[in-house]
């Protein structure tokens, strides 16, 4: 017990640092993937078959292969194949590579949710907008957007909660996120080795963060109830 009390502040401090890295990757992914996913959804709905076909193939590849493999390719391919190690070996480079992989991966998943949300809006609303002299852009942002958000909040919230847990995959390229920090005490870190209990505390971080997000999405859904 005395040993646990001595190790506890060391472990918690390390987990806090790792969780901050996890939060940063989560936030950067959302900021980049949401708008990119919307743009990709527009691309898949393009009337030009070459453009829509191109984006559909990209989505098929990204959704059909593991995110872990995508991380490894994005991080190692430039250096090992092109002899241009653009990411370097620093923590900042690993974070940048992880951000690119996560943004692109989740943008493809978000794009399908956006596409489904857009297509769920009755076509009659477009026709009514045109009668009123509105452009396609005005119809989308002034008429359809909030209705689309109402429809996509449940599937989008599921993907975002999955993203929280998927950030742990970044440790495959040695990004020091929270699970990396917890696992380090099994191998030997800061004078502590053979300790598995820090990993149980990493689960608590994920549970609390996902719990907060679940409550937040629940409140968003309630505020959008008037679109029933």
CORBELBEL-V198495 format. One line per field, one symbol per residue. phi: phi as a letter, one per 20 degrees, with the letter a starting at -180 (. if undefined). psi: psi as a letter, one per 20 degrees, with the letter a starting at -180 (. if undefined). burial: # if it has 24 or more other ideal C-beta (glycine too) atoms within 12 Angstrom, else .. Layout:
phi: ???
psi: ???
burial: ???
This chain:
phi: .ffffffgfffffffffffffffffffffffeffffffffffffeffefffffgfffgfffffecfgfffffffeeggffdelcffemdefffffffffffffffffffffffffffffffgfgfffffffeneegfffffedegfffggfeggffffffffggffgfffffdmfeeffgffffffepblndbmdefgffffffgffffffffffffffffffeffef
psi: ghgghhhghgghgghgghhghgggggghgghhhghhhgghhhghjqiohgghgghhgggggghiqqhgghggghghggghgiknmhhajrhhhhggggggggggghhhghhhggghggiipphhhghhghhjjqrggggghhghghhggghigghhhghhhhgghhhhhiihkkpmahhgghhhihhopkjpqjoihhhhhhhgggggghgghggghghghhhjhij.
burial: ......#...##.##.###.######.###.###.###.##.###.........##.##..##...#..#######..........#......######################.##..#...#.............##..##..#######.###.###########################...#..#..#..##.##..##..##..#...#...........
